[in-house]
Amino acid sequence: MSIEPQAETSQDTTLVAADSGAHWLARYQKSLLNVFGAPQRVLVRGQGALVWDADGKEYLDLLGGIAVNALGHAHPFVTSVIASQMATLGHVSNFFTSPSQIALAEKLLSVVKAPEGSAAFFANSGAEANEAAFKLARSYGNTQGKPTILALEGAFHGRTMGALALTAKKAYRAPFEPMPAGVEHLPFGDLGALEAALATGTVAALVLEPIQGEVGVRPLPPGYLKAARQLTRQAGALLIVDEVQTGIGRTGDWLAYPGVYGPDFMPAELPDALTFAKGLGSGFPIGALVTIGPAATSLLSAGQHGTTFGGNPVATAAALATLHTIDTTGLLAAVTERGEALRAGLRAVEGVTEVRGAGLLIGFDLDAPCAPELVQAALDAGFIINAPAPGTIRLAPPLILTEAQARQFLDALPGLIHTAKTPIQHRDSETA
Ligand SMILES: *Cc1c(COP(=O)(O)O)cnc(C)c1O
């Protein structure tokens, strides 16, 4: 007699009973480490660019899980690919490989236009991708007698110790010193400072973001990246570009690098290494380091780095499904168009003083330090946005955001800014 698997497959998979938002938050406070502060809402469901909270309220998600939900929530193709991969083969360890891991490496190298001899390493997050990049830089520096790794002021590269050493913000670093040694932060966009640092002959690598996301979407100044590529090459230092937030369609291109480099970008001017994560798996955790060309690729050899989960069949299948969908639905062009329209619309809103970004990675400044109040007012009105600084808002919506959804936010924004600037004690009397 055989045991029928039917009983199991037809089982109800609801493991958590429903509760109200307020109850969930009280339970959160008693059970989760308080490193994030109080969560804004308890979210239970998503569809496209919309999410719903535990009390049934609907939101237009203009942050996309911080530039992660590239194809929105519950994308049918990504969902089915993940489910079918898990039902076929979910994890194998890196003693083995799988077709989806190899196919993703090939696809990633092809969209990056990486030359022959390039290679991918898969991790589980942005910080982990940057840890691999840090080890690449350190290993190169140790063979060359170059102990210094340069990063930029305003940089965000993650919260693990190596990535944190590259991250500039003092409040993130100070409690955890000493940092891994050798990292120096240069003034943002200052080519003279870069030249002077490279002239010491001690620099193994320069690590930077083409557009700094966490400080409020700040692109490198025109010409900086091109000059940095030439100067690092002349000095025998690696150029490592963190595309964790900007890569994989976010800016309307597979990479932000060419657009920030300038109109005369050629594939030969690619950096020595690139890192990816956020949008790569459409919400399934995955990170990647791509080494460009045989020299960079030979810097880490067998046994020098590793990960248990990294590159597993499910994560790589999720990323393959993401890249395939971006490719086959004309999404890059749509992101460029939608982003331009959104930025033009934002520039016309009273109270908005500056609008920055590329594609659907957008930062805008307000004429008052009311960004946290604006986030709150937007949330109450059913819009999820983010305030990386007191006077700055960041948007990183799903790449599938429709024109009507973008318009909905632009139409609401003047009223939301007004509410954000109104002291709370006056708000009730206004609506009464
Ligand atoms: C988010 C981010 C990271 C860190 O990624 P995690 O997945 O949070 O570890 C690194 N670099 C940049 C540019 C980022 O935006």
The ligand as a Tripos MOL2 file, in Angstrom:
@<TRIPOS>MOLECULE
LIG
   15    15     1     0     0
SMALL
NO_CHARGES

@<TRIPOS>ATOM
      1 C1         20.6430   48.5330   -0.2990 C.3       1 LIG1
      2 C2         22.0290   48.7530   -0.7470 C.ar      1 LIG1
      3 C3         23.0770   47.9260   -0.2950 C.ar      1 LIG1
      4 C4         22.8630   46.8520    0.7510 C.3       1 LIG1
      5 O1         22.0130   45.8580    0.3110 O.3       1 LIG1
      6 P1         21.3490   44.8640    1.4160 P.3       1 LIG1
      7 O2         20.6230   43.8660    0.5640 O.co2     1 LIG1
      8 O3         20.4580   45.6970    2.2570 O.co2     1 LIG1
      9 O4         22.4440   44.2580    2.1830 O.co2     1 LIG1
     10 C5         24.3360   48.1280   -0.8080 C.ar      1 LIG1
     11 N1         24.5750   49.1080   -1.6960 N.ar      1 LIG1
     12 C6         23.6030   49.9270   -2.1530 C.ar      1 LIG1
     13 C7         23.9240   50.9720   -3.1590 C.3       1 LIG1
     14 C8         22.3020   49.7940   -1.6790 C.ar      1 LIG1
     15 O5         21.3440   50.6160   -2.0900 O.3       1 LIG1
@<TRIPOS>BOND
     1     1     2 1
     2     2     3 ar
     3     2    14 ar
     4     3     4 1
     5     3    10 ar
     6     4     5 1
     7     5     6 1
     8     6     7 2
     9     6     8 1
    10     6     9 1
    11    10    11 ar
    12    11    12 ar
    13    12    13 1
    14    12    14 ar
    15    14    15 1
@<TRIPOS>SUBSTRUCTURE
     1 LIG1         1 GROUP 0 **** ****
